[in-house]
């Protein structure tokens, strides 16, 4: 999958953010369906994805993606 176009959540690698912090920010953006898409974006931005492992982390990212994409209850 090709990297997404630039927006406030898609910046070049920020040396002040760890790959995990960036992954969570991407998940909260509402533009990703899950960890696979987040991993691809991280790689495109120059981040290492070595730490993106484990069932618990993958579930957290999936849940954040789903919550961010869900219609808001106003």
CHARMM-style PDB file with segment names, atoms N, HN, CA, C and O in Angstrom:
ATOM      1  N   UNK     1       0.848  -1.173   0.000  1.00  0.00      PROA
ATOM      2  CA  UNK     1       0.000   0.000   0.000  1.00  0.00      PROA
ATOM      3  C   UNK     1       0.894   1.237   0.000  1.00  0.00      PROA
ATOM      4  O   UNK     1       1.916   1.274   0.685  1.00  0.00      PROA
ATOM      5  N   UNK     2       0.508   2.232  -0.762  1.00  0.00      PROA
ATOM      6  HN  UNK     2      -0.323   2.202  -1.318  1.00  0.00      PROA
ATOM      7  CA  UNK     2       1.289   3.472  -0.852  1.00  0.00      PROA
ATOM      8  C   UNK     2       1.070   4.326   0.395  1.00  0.00      PROA
ATOM      9  O   UNK     2      -0.012   4.296   0.980  1.00  0.00      PROA
ATOM     10  N   UNK     3       2.084   5.083   0.805  1.00  0.00      PROA
ATOM     11  HN  UNK     3       2.963   5.107   0.330  1.00  0.00      PROA
ATOM     12  CA  UNK     3       1.929   5.993   1.945  1.00  0.00      PROA
ATOM     13  C   UNK     3       0.830   7.010   1.670  1.00  0.00      PROA
ATOM     14  O   UNK     3       0.567   7.371   0.523  1.00  0.00      PROA
ATOM     15  N   UNK     4       0.206   7.456   2.727  1.00  0.00      PROA
ATOM     16  HN  UNK     4       0.420   7.163   3.658  1.00  0.00      PROA
ATOM     17  CA  UNK     4      -0.871   8.433   2.616  1.00  0.00      PROA
ATOM     18  C   UNK     4      -0.317   9.826   2.320  1.00  0.00      PROA
ATOM     19  O   UNK     4       0.852  10.094   2.596  1.00  0.00      PROA
ATOM     20  N   UNK     5      -1.149  10.721   1.757  1.00  0.00      PROA
ATOM     21  HN  UNK     5      -2.099  10.503   1.532  1.00  0.00      PROA
ATOM     22  CA  UNK     5      -0.701  12.094   1.526  1.00  0.00      PROA
ATOM     23  C   UNK     5      -0.465  12.840   2.832  1.00  0.00      PROA
ATOM     24  O   UNK     5      -0.940  12.431   3.891  1.00  0.00      PROA
ATOM     25  N   UNK     6       0.271  13.931   2.743  1.00  0.00      PROA
ATOM     26  HN  UNK     6       0.657  14.264   1.883  1.00  0.00      PROA
ATOM     27  CA  UNK     6       0.627  14.701   3.937  1.00  0.00      PROA
ATOM     28  C   UNK     6      -0.598  15.341   4.581  1.00  0.00      PROA
ATOM     29  O   UNK     6      -1.484  15.845   3.891  1.00  0.00      PROA
ATOM     30  N   UNK     7      -0.636  15.313   5.878  1.00  0.00      PROA
ATOM     31  HN  UNK     7       0.083  14.903   6.438  1.00  0.00      PROA
ATOM     32  CA  UNK     7      -1.606  16.030   6.702  1.00  0.00      PROA
ATOM     33  C   UNK     7      -0.968  16.179   8.075  1.00  0.00      PROA
ATOM     34  O   UNK     7       0.160  15.720   8.255  1.00  0.00      PROA
ATOM     35  N   UNK     8      -1.626  16.796   9.052  1.00  0.00      PROA
ATOM     36  HN  UNK     8      -2.542  17.169   8.905  1.00  0.00      PROA
ATOM     37  CA  UNK     8      -0.968  17.009  10.349  1.00  0.00      PROA
ATOM     38  C   UNK     8      -0.453  15.737  11.024  1.00  0.00      PROA
ATOM     39  O   UNK     8       0.479  15.812  11.825  1.00  0.00      PROA
ATOM     40  N   UNK     9      -1.031  14.583  10.726  1.00  0.00      PROA
ATOM     41  HN  UNK     9      -1.788  14.523  10.076  1.00  0.00      PROA
ATOM     42  CA  UNK     9      -0.570  13.351  11.343  1.00  0.00      PROA
ATOM     43  C   UNK     9       0.557  12.700  10.550  1.00  0.00      PROA
ATOM     44  O   UNK     9       1.229  11.802  11.059  1.00  0.00      PROA
ATOM     45  N   UNK    10       0.773  13.138   9.314  1.00  0.00      PROA
ATOM     46  HN  UNK    10       0.227  13.867   8.901  1.00  0.00      PROA
ATOM     47  CA  UNK    10       1.783  12.527   8.467  1.00  0.00      PROA
ATOM     48  C   UNK    10       2.943  13.482   8.270  1.00  0.00      PROA
ATOM     49  O   UNK    10       2.965  14.265   7.321  1.00  0.00      PROA
ATOM     50  N   UNK    11       3.869  13.414   9.142  1.00  0.00      PROA
ATOM     51  HN  UNK    11       3.851  12.778   9.913  1.00  0.00      PROA
ATOM     52  CA  UNK    11       5.046  14.262   9.090  1.00  0.00      PROA
ATOM     53  C   UNK    11       6.255  13.393   8.821  1.00  0.00      PROA
ATOM     54  O   UNK    11       6.207  12.175   8.994  1.00  0.00      PROA
ATOM     55  N   UNK    12       7.332  14.015   8.399  1.00  0.00      PROA
ATOM     56  HN  UNK    12       7.371  15.004   8.257  1.00  0.00      PROA
ATOM     57  CA  UNK    12       8.567  13.250   8.307  1.00  0.00      PROA
ATOM     58  C   UNK    12       8.918  12.780   9.712  1.00  0.00      PROA
ATOM     59  O   UNK    12       8.396  13.288  10.704  1.00  0.00      PROA
ATOM     60  N   UNK    13       9.802  11.813   9.772  1.00  0.00      PROA
ATOM     61  HN  UNK    13      10.226  11.401   8.965  1.00  0.00      PROA
ATOM     62  CA  UNK    13      10.178  11.247  11.063  1.00  0.00      PROA
ATOM     63  C   UNK    13      10.520  12.355  12.063  1.00  0.00      PROA
ATOM     64  O   UNK    13      11.333  13.236  11.784  1.00  0.00      PROA
ATOM     65  N   UNK    14       9.897  12.290  13.205  1.00  0.00      PROA
ATOM     66  HN  UNK    14       9.237  11.574  13.432  1.00  0.00      PROA
ATOM     67  CA  UNK    14      10.123  13.249  14.279  1.00  0.00      PROA
ATOM     68  C   UNK    14      11.054  12.591  15.295  1.00  0.00      PROA
ATOM     69  O   UNK    14      10.678  11.599  15.919  1.00  0.00      PROA
ATOM     70  N   UNK    15      12.251  13.122  15.469  1.00  0.00      PROA
ATOM     71  HN  UNK    15      12.556  13.928  14.961  1.00  0.00      PROA
ATOM     72  CA  UNK    15      13.194  12.483  16.388  1.00  0.00      PROA
ATOM     73  C   UNK    15      12.731  12.516  17.842  1.00  0.00      PROA
ATOM     74  O   UNK    15      13.312  11.834  18.687  1.00  0.00      PROA
ATOM     75  N   UNK    16      11.707  13.287  18.143  1.00  0.00      PROA
ATOM     76  HN  UNK    16      11.235  13.841  17.457  1.00  0.00      PROA
ATOM     77  CA  UNK    16      11.197  13.356  19.504  1.00  0.00      PROA
ATOM     78  C   UNK    16      10.122  12.304  19.788  1.00  0.00      PROA
ATOM     79  O   UNK    16       9.691  12.149  20.930  1.00  0.00      PROA
ATOM     80  N   UNK    17       9.693  11.586  18.758  1.00  0.00      PROA
ATOM     81  HN  UNK    17      10.044  11.712  17.830  1.00  0.00      PROA
ATOM     82  CA  UNK    17       8.683  10.544  18.931  1.00  0.00      PROA
ATOM     83  C   UNK    17       9.299   9.174  18.705  1.00  0.00      PROA
ATOM     84  O   UNK    17      10.051   8.968  17.753  1.00  0.00      PROA
ATOM     85  N   UNK    18       8.976   8.249  19.583  1.00  0.00      PROA
ATOM     86  HN  UNK    18       8.366   8.416  20.357  1.00  0.00      PROA
ATOM     87  CA  UNK    18       9.395   6.871  19.364  1.00  0.00      PROA
ATOM     88  C   UNK    18       8.469   6.251  18.316  1.00  0.00      PROA
ATOM     89  O   UNK    18       7.388   6.781  18.060  1.00  0.00      PROA
ATOM     90  N   UNK    19       8.877   5.147  17.713  1.00  0.00      PROA
ATOM     91  HN  UNK    19       9.756   4.717  17.921  1.00  0.00      PROA
ATOM     92  CA  UNK    19       7.988   4.475  16.768  1.00  0.00      PROA
ATOM     93  C   UNK    19       6.630   4.114  17.386  1.00  0.00      PROA
ATOM     94  O   UNK    19       5.600   4.199  16.716  1.00  0.00      PROA
ATOM     95  N   UNK    20       6.629   3.715  18.655  1.00  0.00      PROA
ATOM     96  HN  UNK    20       7.465   3.646  19.200  1.00  0.00      PROA
ATOM     97  CA  UNK    20       5.362   3.371  19.299  1.00  0.00      PROA
ATOM     98  C   UNK    20       4.474   4.597  19.475  1.00  0.00      PROA
ATOM     99  O   UNK    20       3.265   4.523  19.254  1.00  0.00      PROA
ATOM    100  N   UNK    21       5.060   5.716  19.867  1.00  0.00      PROA
ATOM    101  HN  UNK    21       6.042   5.776  20.046  1.00  0.00      PROA
ATOM    102  CA  UNK    21       4.278   6.941  20.011  1.00  0.00      PROA
ATOM    103  C   UNK    21       3.679   7.353  18.674  1.00  0.00      PROA
ATOM    104  O   UNK    21       2.518   7.754  18.601  1.00  0.00      PROA
ATOM    105  N   UNK    22       4.474   7.250  17.624  1.00  0.00      PROA
ATOM    106  HN  UNK    22       5.417   6.924  17.684  1.00  0.00      PROA
ATOM    107  CA  UNK    22       3.985   7.607  16.295  1.00  0.00      PROA
ATOM    108  C   UNK    22       2.892   6.645  15.855  1.00  0.00      PROA
ATOM    109  O   UNK    22       1.905   7.071  15.254  1.00  0.00      PROA
ATOM    110  N   UNK    23       3.048   5.362  16.141  1.00  0.00      PROA
ATOM    111  HN  UNK    23       3.849   5.016  16.629  1.00  0.00      PROA
ATOM    112  CA  UNK    23       2.024   4.377  15.784  1.00  0.00      PROA
ATOM    113  C   UNK    23       0.692   4.716  16.451  1.00  0.00      PROA
ATOM    114  O   UNK    23      -0.360   4.632  15.817  1.00  0.00      PROA
ATOM    115  N   UNK    24       0.734   5.095  17.717  1.00  0.00      PROA
ATOM    116  HN  UNK    24       1.588   5.163  18.233  1.00  0.00      PROA
ATOM    117  CA  UNK    24      -0.497   5.454  18.408  1.00  0.00      PROA
ATOM    118  C   UNK    24      -1.110   6.731  17.830  1.00  0.00      PROA
ATOM    119  O   UNK    24      -2.332   6.838  17.728  1.00  0.00      PROA
ATOM    120  N   UNK    25      -0.273   7.696  17.452  1.00  0.00      PROA
ATOM    121  HN  UNK    25       0.720   7.609  17.535  1.00  0.00      PROA
ATOM    122  CA  UNK    25      -0.784   8.926  16.837  1.00  0.00      PROA
ATOM    123  C   UNK    25      -1.458   8.612  15.499  1.00  0.00      PROA
ATOM    124  O   UNK    25      -2.520   9.154  15.194  1.00  0.00      PROA
ATOM    125  N   UNK    26      -0.848   7.751  14.716  1.00  0.00      PROA
ATOM    126  HN  UNK    26       0.015   7.311  14.964  1.00  0.00      PROA
ATOM    127  CA  UNK    26      -1.447   7.360  13.444  1.00  0.00      PROA
ATOM    128  C   UNK    26      -2.761   6.627  13.665  1.00  0.00      PROA
ATOM    129  O   UNK    26      -3.726   6.859  12.936  1.00  0.00      PROA
ATOM    130  N   UNK    27      -2.814   5.753  14.649  1.00  0.00      PROA
ATOM    131  HN  UNK    27      -2.030   5.565  15.240  1.00  0.00      PROA
ATOM    132  CA  UNK    27      -4.050   5.021  14.940  1.00  0.00      PROA
ATOM    133  C   UNK    27      -5.173   5.979  15.314  1.00  0.00      PROA
ATOM    134  O   UNK    27      -6.324   5.781  14.925  1.00  0.00      PROA
ATOM    135  N   UNK    28      -4.832   7.015  16.071  1.00  0.00      PROA
ATOM    136  HN  UNK    28      -3.897   7.175  16.387  1.00  0.00      PROA
ATOM    137  CA  UNK    28      -5.846   7.993  16.505  1.00  0.00      PROA
ATOM    138  C   UNK    28      -6.295   8.918  15.378  1.00  0.00      PROA
ATOM    139  O   UNK    28      -7.304   9.608  15.519  1.00  0.00      PROA
ATOM    140  N   UNK    29      -5.568   8.945  14.268  1.00  0.00      PROA
ATOM    141  HN  UNK    29      -4.748   8.384  14.154  1.00  0.00      PROA
ATOM    142  CA  UNK    29      -5.895   9.856  13.173  1.00  0.00      PROA
ATOM    143  C   UNK    29      -7.202   9.483  12.476  1.00  0.00      PROA
ATOM    144  O   UNK    29      -7.841  10.337  11.860  1.00  0.00      PROA
ATOM    145  N   UNK    30      -7.602   8.222  12.567  1.00  0.00      PROA
ATOM    146  HN  UNK    30      -7.084   7.528  13.067  1.00  0.00      PROA
ATOM    147  CA  UNK    30      -8.826   7.778  11.908  1.00  0.00      PROA
ATOM    148  C   UNK    30      -8.634   7.431  10.443  1.00  0.00      PROA
ATOM    149  O   UNK    30      -9.611   7.148   9.750  1.00  0.00      PROA
ATOM    150  N   UNK    31      -7.409   7.446   9.956  1.00  0.00      PROA
ATOM    151  HN  UNK    31      -6.616   7.676  10.519  1.00  0.00      PROA
ATOM    152  CA  UNK    31      -7.147   7.188   8.543  1.00  0.00      PROA
ATOM    153  C   UNK    31      -6.642   5.778   8.254  1.00  0.00      PROA
ATOM    154  O   UNK    31      -6.382   5.441   7.099  1.00  0.00      PROA
ATOM    155  N   UNK    32      -6.502   4.969   9.266  1.00  0.00      PROA
ATOM    156  HN  UNK    32      -6.713   5.242  10.204  1.00  0.00      PROA
ATOM    157  CA  UNK    32      -5.925   3.642   9.096  1.00  0.00      PROA
ATOM    158  C   UNK    32      -6.885   2.582   9.586  1.00  0.00      PROA
ATOM    159  O   UNK    32      -7.589   2.768  10.578  1.00  0.00      PROA
ATOM    160  N   UNK    33      -6.905   1.460   8.873  1.00  0.00      PROA
ATOM    161  HN  UNK    33      -6.333   1.309   8.067  1.00  0.00      PROA
ATOM    162  CA  UNK    33      -7.775   0.354   9.259  1.00  0.00      PROA
ATOM    163  C   UNK    33      -7.157  -0.528  10.334  1.00  0.00      PROA
ATOM    164  O   UNK    33      -7.871  -1.199  11.079  1.00  0.00      PROA
ATOM    165  N   UNK    34      -5.826  -0.525  10.415  1.00  0.00      PROA
ATOM    166  HN  UNK    34      -5.246   0.020   9.810  1.00  0.00      PROA
ATOM    167  CA  UNK    34      -5.202  -1.378  11.408  1.00  0.00      PROA
ATOM    168  C   UNK    34      -3.689  -1.316  11.373  1.00  0.00      PROA
ATOM    169  O   UNK    34      -3.098  -0.487  10.680  1.00  0.00      PROA
ATOM    170  N   UNK    35      -3.072  -2.209  12.134  1.00  0.00      PROA
ATOM    171  HN  UNK    35      -3.552  -2.882  12.697  1.00  0.00      PROA
ATOM    172  CA  UNK    35      -1.622  -2.211  12.296  1.00  0.00      PROA
ATOM    173  C   UNK    35      -0.828  -2.358  11.002  1.00  0.00      PROA
ATOM    174  O   UNK    35       0.259  -1.793  10.887  1.00  0.00      PROA
ATOM    175  N   UNK    36      -1.339  -3.093  10.036  1.00  0.00      PROA
ATOM    176  HN  UNK    36      -2.223  -3.552  10.129  1.00  0.00      PROA
ATOM    177  CA  UNK    36      -0.617  -3.262   8.779  1.00  0.00      PROA
ATOM    178  C   UNK    36      -0.415  -1.946   8.052  1.00  0.00      PROA
ATOM    179  O   UNK    36       0.677  -1.656   7.562  1.00  0.00      PROA
ATOM    180  N   UNK    37      -1.471  -1.153   7.984  1.00  0.00      PROA
ATOM    181  HN  UNK    37      -2.358  -1.389   8.381  1.00  0.00      PROA
ATOM    182  CA  UNK    37      -1.384   0.145   7.330  1.00  0.00      PROA
ATOM    183  C   UNK    37      -0.496   1.097   8.137  1.00  0.00      PROA
ATOM    184  O   UNK    37       0.256   1.889   7.567  1.00  0.00      PROA
ATOM    185  N   UNK    38      -0.590   1.014   9.454  1.00  0.00      PROA
ATOM    186  HN  UNK    38      -1.201   0.371   9.917  1.00  0.00      PROA
ATOM    187  CA  UNK    38       0.246   1.859  10.316  1.00  0.00      PROA
ATOM    188  C   UNK    38       1.715   1.490  10.128  1.00  0.00      PROA
ATOM    189  O   UNK    38       2.569   2.371  10.030  1.00  0.00      PROA
ATOM    190  N   UNK    39       2.006   0.217  10.077  1.00  0.00      PROA
ATOM    191  HN  UNK    39       1.312  -0.499  10.157  1.00  0.00      PROA
ATOM    192  CA  UNK    39       3.388  -0.245   9.881  1.00  0.00      PROA
ATOM    193  C   UNK    39       3.940   0.297   8.550  1.00  0.00      PROA
ATOM    194  O   UNK    39       5.080   0.757   8.498  1.00  0.00      PROA
ATOM    195  N   UNK    40       3.143   0.243   7.485  1.00  0.00      PROA
ATOM    196  HN  UNK    40       2.216  -0.131   7.527  1.00  0.00      PROA
ATOM    197  CA  UNK    40       3.587   0.746   6.184  1.00  0.00      PROA
ATOM    198  C   UNK    40       3.874   2.244   6.238  1.00  0.00      PROA
ATOM    199  O   UNK    40       4.862   2.709   5.670  1.00  0.00      PROA
ATOM    200  N   UNK    41       3.021   2.992   6.914  1.00  0.00      PROA
ATOM    201  HN  UNK    41       2.219   2.614   7.376  1.00  0.00      PROA
ATOM    202  CA  UNK    41       3.233   4.436   7.024  1.00  0.00      PROA
ATOM    203  C   UNK    41       4.483   4.746   7.845  1.00  0.00      PROA
ATOM    204  O   UNK    41       5.257   5.634   7.489  1.00  0.00      PROA
ATOM    205  N   UNK    42       4.678   4.021   8.933  1.00  0.00      PROA
ATOM    206  HN  UNK    42       4.049   3.299   9.223  1.00  0.00      PROA
ATOM    207  CA  UNK    42       5.874   4.233   9.743  1.00  0.00      PROA
ATOM    208  C   UNK    42       7.139   4.009   8.914  1.00  0.00      PROA
ATOM    209  O   UNK    42       8.081   4.798   8.986  1.00  0.00      PROA
ATOM    210  N   UNK    43       7.155   2.946   8.138  1.00  0.00      PROA
ATOM    211  HN  UNK    43       6.390   2.305   8.079  1.00  0.00      PROA
ATOM    212  CA  UNK    43       8.315   2.658   7.288  1.00  0.00      PROA
ATOM    213  C   UNK    43       8.526   3.788   6.282  1.00  0.00      PROA
ATOM    214  O   UNK    43       9.660   4.201   6.039  1.00  0.00      PROA
ATOM    215  N   UNK    44       7.437   4.286   5.699  1.00  0.00      PROA
ATOM    216  HN  UNK    44       6.516   3.950   5.896  1.00  0.00      PROA
ATOM    217  CA  UNK    44       7.535   5.372   4.722  1.00  0.00      PROA
ATOM    218  C   UNK    44       8.091   6.643   5.355  1.00  0.00      PROA
ATOM    219  O   UNK    44       8.733   7.447   4.680  1.00  0.00      PROA
ATOM    220  N   UNK    45       7.848   6.822   6.645  1.00  0.00      PROA
ATOM    221  HN  UNK    45       7.326   6.169   7.193  1.00  0.00      PROA
ATOM    222  CA  UNK    45       8.322   8.002   7.354  1.00  0.00      PROA
ATOM    223  C   UNK    45       9.727   7.819   7.921  1.00  0.00      PROA
ATOM    224  O   UNK    45      10.296   8.754   8.484  1.00  0.00      PROA
ATOM    225  N   UNK    46      10.284   6.626   7.777  1.00  0.00      PROA
ATOM    226  HN  UNK    46       9.822   5.867   7.320  1.00  0.00      PROA
ATOM    227  CA  UNK    46      11.645   6.379   8.229  1.00  0.00      PROA
ATOM    228  C   UNK    46      11.764   5.782   9.621  1.00  0.00      PROA
ATOM    229  O   UNK    46      12.864   5.692  10.166  1.00  0.00      PROA
ATOM    230  N   UNK    47      10.645   5.374  10.200  1.00  0.00      PROA
ATOM    231  HN  UNK    47       9.751   5.447   9.757  1.00  0.00      PROA
ATOM    232  CA  UNK    47      10.669   4.759  11.531  1.00  0.00      PROA
ATOM    233  C   UNK    47      10.948   3.266  11.430  1.00  0.00      PROA
ATOM    234  O   UNK    47      10.603   2.630  10.434  1.00  0.00      PROA
ATOM    235  N   UNK    48      11.563   2.715  12.450  1.00  0.00      PROA
ATOM    236  HN  UNK    48      11.843   3.231  13.259  1.00  0.00      PROA
ATOM    237  CA  UNK    48      11.728   1.272  12.573  1.00  0.00      PROA
ATOM    238  C   UNK    48      10.413   0.688  13.090  1.00  0.00      PROA
ATOM    239  O   UNK    48       9.733   1.300  13.914  1.00  0.00      PROA
ATOM    240  N   UNK    49      10.068  -0.487  12.603  1.00  0.00      PROA
ATOM    241  HN  UNK    49      10.621  -0.984  11.934  1.00  0.00      PROA
ATOM    242  CA  UNK    49       8.840  -1.139  13.058  1.00  0.00      PROA
ATOM    243  C   UNK    49       9.136  -2.381  13.891  1.00  0.00      PROA
ATOM    244  O   UNK    49       8.247  -3.196  14.135  1.00  0.00      PROA
ATOM    245  N   UNK    50      10.370  -2.521  14.322  1.00  0.00      PROA
ATOM    246  HN  UNK    50      11.092  -1.858  14.124  1.00  0.00      PROA
ATOM    247  CA  UNK    50      10.793  -3.690  15.079  1.00  0.00      PROA
ATOM    248  C   UNK    50       9.962  -3.863  16.350  1.00  0.00      PROA
ATOM    249  O   UNK    50       9.650  -4.991  16.732  1.00  0.00      PROA
ATOM    250  N   UNK    51       9.605  -2.773  17.002  1.00  0.00      PROA
ATOM    251  HN  UNK    51       9.859  -1.857  16.692  1.00  0.00      PROA
ATOM    252  CA  UNK    51       8.869  -2.857  18.268  1.00  0.00      PROA
ATOM    253  C   UNK    51       7.376  -3.130  18.079  1.00  0.00      PROA
ATOM    254  O   UNK    51       6.678  -3.387  19.060  1.00  0.00      PROA
ATOM    255  N   UNK    52       6.876  -3.083  16.866  1.00  0.00      PROA
ATOM    256  HN  UNK    52       7.442  -2.874  16.069  1.00  0.00      PROA
ATOM    257  CA  UNK    52       5.450  -3.295  16.641  1.00  0.00      PROA
ATOM    258  C   UNK    52       5.143  -4.781  16.561  1.00  0.00      PROA
ATOM    259  O   UNK    52       4.887  -5.324  15.486  1.00  0.00      PROA
ATOM    260  N   UNK    53       5.173  -5.412  17.692  1.00  0.00      PROA
ATOM    261  HN  UNK    53       5.381  -4.971  18.565  1.00  0.00      PROA
ATOM    262  CA  UNK    53       4.939  -6.850  17.805  1.00  0.00      PROA
ATOM    263  C   UNK    53       4.067  -7.133  19.020  1.00  0.00      PROA
ATOM    264  O   UNK    53       4.026  -6.345  19.965  1.00  0.00      PROA
ATOM    265  N   UNK    54       3.390  -8.232  18.987  1.00  0.00      PROA
ATOM    266  HN  UNK    54       3.423  -8.872  18.219  1.00  0.00      PROA
ATOM    267  CA  UNK    54       2.633  -8.698  20.144  1.00  0.00      PROA
ATOM    268  C   UNK    54       1.140  -8.513  19.997  1.00  0.00      PROA
ATOM    269  O   UNK    54       0.670  -7.516  19.450  1.00  0.00      PROA
ATOM    270  N   UNK    55       0.406  -9.484  20.492  1.00  0.00      PROA
ATOM    271  HN  UNK    55       0.788 -10.295  20.936  1.00  0.00      PROA
ATOM    272  CA  UNK    55      -1.050  -9.485  20.388  1.00  0.00      PROA
ATOM    273  C   UNK    55      -1.687  -8.300  21.097  1.00  0.00      PROA
ATOM    274  O   UNK    55      -2.621  -7.690  20.577  1.00  0.00      PROA
ATOM    275  N   UNK    56      -1.194  -7.978  22.264  1.00  0.00      PROA
ATOM    276  HN  UNK    56      -0.435  -8.474  22.687  1.00  0.00      PROA
ATOM    277  CA  UNK    56      -1.788  -6.887  23.043  1.00  0.00      PROA
ATOM    278  C   UNK    56      -1.637  -5.544  22.333  1.00  0.00      PROA
ATOM    279  O   UNK    56      -2.591  -4.770  22.251  1.00  0.00      PROA
ATOM    280  N   UNK    57      -0.450  -5.272  21.826  1.00  0.00      PROA
ATOM    281  HN  UNK    57       0.325  -5.900  21.892  1.00  0.00      PROA
ATOM    282  CA  UNK    57      -0.213  -4.018  21.111  1.00  0.00      PROA
ATOM    283  C   UNK    57      -1.055  -3.956  19.841  1.00  0.00      PROA
ATOM    284  O   UNK    57      -1.645  -2.917  19.543  1.00  0.00      PROA
ATOM    285  N   UNK    58      -1.118  -5.047  19.094  1.00  0.00      PROA
ATOM    286  HN  UNK    58      -0.638  -5.891  19.337  1.00  0.00      PROA
ATOM    287  CA  UNK    58      -1.907  -5.065  17.869  1.00  0.00      PROA
ATOM    288  C   UNK    58      -3.387  -4.808  18.173  1.00  0.00      PROA
ATOM    289  O   UNK    58      -4.067  -4.105  17.425  1.00  0.00      PROA
ATOM    290  N   UNK    59      -3.872  -5.378  19.266  1.00  0.00      PROA
ATOM    291  HN  UNK    59      -3.319  -5.948  19.873  1.00  0.00      PROA
ATOM    292  CA  UNK    59      -5.267  -5.145  19.659  1.00  0.00      PROA
ATOM    293  C   UNK    59      -5.481  -3.680  20.031  1.00  0.00      PROA
ATOM    294  O   UNK    59      -6.494  -3.090  19.654  1.00  0.00      PROA
ATOM    295  N   UNK    60      -4.550  -3.095  20.758  1.00  0.00      PROA
ATOM    296  HN  UNK    60      -3.728  -3.575  21.064  1.00  0.00      PROA
ATOM    297  CA  UNK    60      -4.676  -1.682  21.122  1.00  0.00      PROA
ATOM    298  C   UNK    60      -4.728  -0.809  19.879  1.00  0.00      PROA
ATOM    299  O   UNK    60      -5.557   0.097  19.792  1.00  0.00      PROA
ATOM    300  N   UNK    61      -3.858  -1.070  18.922  1.00  0.00      PROA
ATOM    301  HN  UNK    61      -3.185  -1.807  18.993  1.00  0.00      PROA
ATOM    302  CA  UNK    61      -3.849  -0.274  17.698  1.00  0.00      PROA
ATOM    303  C   UNK    61      -5.126  -0.473  16.889  1.00  0.00      PROA
ATOM    304  O   UNK    61      -5.693   0.492  16.377  1.00  0.00      PROA
ATOM    305  N   UNK    62      -5.585  -1.731  16.769  1.00  0.00      PROA
ATOM    306  HN  UNK    62      -5.125  -2.515  17.185  1.00  0.00      PROA
ATOM    307  CA  UNK    62      -6.851  -1.987  16.055  1.00  0.00      PROA
ATOM    308  C   UNK    62      -8.009  -1.271  16.723  1.00  0.00      PROA
ATOM    309  O   UNK    62      -8.839  -0.660  16.049  1.00  0.00      PROA
ATOM    310  N   UNK    63      -8.068  -1.343  18.052  1.00  0.00      PROA
ATOM    311  HN  UNK    63      -7.394  -1.840  18.599  1.00  0.00      PROA
ATOM    312  CA  UNK    63      -9.152  -0.688  18.790  1.00  0.00      PROA
ATOM    313  C   UNK    63      -9.116   0.823  18.613  1.00  0.00      PROA
ATOM    314  O   UNK    63     -10.161   1.451  18.441  1.00  0.00      PROA
ATOM    315  N   UNK    64      -7.924   1.413  18.654  1.00  0.00      PROA
ATOM    316  HN  UNK    64      -7.075   0.902  18.794  1.00  0.00      PROA
ATOM    317  CA  UNK    64      -7.800   2.857  18.449  1.00  0.00      PROA
ATOM    318  C   UNK    64      -8.221   3.245  17.033  1.00  0.00      PROA
ATOM    319  O   UNK    64      -8.915   4.244  16.840  1.00  0.00      PROA
ATOM    320  N   UNK    65      -7.806   2.461  16.051  1.00  0.00      PROA
ATOM    321  HN  UNK    65      -7.243   1.650  16.208  1.00  0.00      PROA
ATOM    322  CA  UNK    65      -8.201   2.733  14.668  1.00  0.00      PROA
ATOM    323  C   UNK    65      -9.724   2.693  14.534  1.00  0.00      PROA
ATOM    324  O   UNK    65     -10.324   3.581  13.928  1.00  0.00      PROA
ATOM    325  N   UNK    66     -10.336   1.670  15.097  1.00  0.00      PROA
ATOM    326  HN  UNK    66      -9.849   0.948  15.589  1.00  0.00      PROA
ATOM    327  CA  UNK    66     -11.791   1.528  15.006  1.00  0.00      PROA
ATOM    328  C   UNK    66     -12.501   2.674  15.715  1.00  0.00      PROA
ATOM    329  O   UNK    66     -13.471   3.221  15.190  1.00  0.00      PROA
ATOM    330  N   UNK    67     -12.035   3.037  16.884  1.00  0.00      PROA
ATOM    331  HN  UNK    67     -11.247   2.593  17.311  1.00  0.00      PROA
ATOM    332  CA  UNK    67     -12.669   4.126  17.636  1.00  0.00      PROA
ATOM    333  C   UNK    67     -12.531   5.453  16.897  1.00  0.00      PROA
ATOM    334  O   UNK    67     -13.460   6.261  16.883  1.00  0.00      PROA
ATOM    335  N   UNK    68     -11.375   5.675  16.286  1.00  0.00      PROA
ATOM    336  HN  UNK    68     -10.621   5.018  16.297  1.00  0.00      PROA
ATOM    337  CA  UNK    68     -11.146   6.923  15.568  1.00  0.00      PROA
ATOM    338  C   UNK    68     -11.983   7.009  14.297  1.00  0.00      PROA
ATOM    339  O   UNK    68     -12.323   8.103  13.846  1.00  0.00      PROA
ATOM    340  N   UNK    69     -12.311   5.867  13.726  1.00  0.00      PROA
ATOM    341  HN  UNK    69     -12.035   4.979  14.093  1.00  0.00      PROA
ATOM    342  CA  UNK    69     -13.104   5.848  12.486  1.00  0.00      PROA
ATOM    343  C   UNK    69     -14.600   5.813  12.743  1.00  0.00      PROA
ATOM    344  O   UNK    69     -15.391   6.074  11.837  1.00  0.00      PROA
ATOM    345  N   UNK    70     -14.995   5.494  13.970  1.00  0.00      PROA
ATOM    346  HN  UNK    70     -14.352   5.283  14.706  1.00  0.00      PROA
ATOM    347  CA  UNK    70     -16.417   5.404  14.303  1.00  0.00      PROA
ATOM    348  C   UNK    70     -17.037   6.801  14.310  1.00  0.00      PROA
ATOM    349  O   UNK    70     -16.388   7.772  14.700  1.00  0.00      PROA
ATOM    350  N   UNK    71     -18.288   6.897  13.880  1.00  0.00      PROA
ATOM    351  HN  UNK    71     -18.816   6.109  13.564  1.00  0.00      PROA
ATOM    352  CA  UNK    71     -18.967   8.196  13.955  1.00  0.00      PROA
ATOM    353  C   UNK    71     -19.030   8.670  15.396  1.00  0.00      PROA
ATOM    354  O   UNK    71     -19.302   7.889  16.307  1.00  0.00      PROA
ATOM    355  N   UNK    72     -18.778   9.938  15.590  1.00  0.00      PROA
ATOM    356  HN  UNK    72     -18.557  10.572  14.849  1.00  0.00      PROA
ATOM    357  CA  UNK    72     -18.803  10.476  16.960  1.00  0.00      PROA
ATOM    358  C   UNK    72     -20.246  10.575  17.443  1.00  0.00      PROA
ATOM    359  O   UNK    72     -21.168  10.851  16.676  1.00  0.00      PROA
ATOM    360  N   UNK    73     -20.401  10.344  18.717  1.00  0.00      PROA
ATOM    361  HN  UNK    73     -19.652  10.119  19.340  1.00  0.00      PROA
ATOM    362  CA  UNK    73     -21.722  10.442  19.328  1.00  0.00      PROA
ATOM    363  C   UNK    73     -21.850  11.821  19.957  1.00  0.00      PROA
ATOM    364  O   UNK    73     -21.286  12.090  21.017  1.00  0.00      PROA
ATOM    365  N   UNK    74     -22.595  12.684  19.292  1.00  0.00      PROA
ATOM    366  HN  UNK    74     -23.054  12.466  18.430  1.00  0.00      PROA
ATOM    367  CA  UNK    74     -22.744  14.049  19.780  1.00  0.00      PROA
ATOM    368  C   UNK    74     -24.086  14.266  20.410  1.00  0.00      PROA
ATOM    369  OT1 UNK    74     -24.379  15.366  20.876  1.00  0.00      PROA
TER     370      UNK     74
END
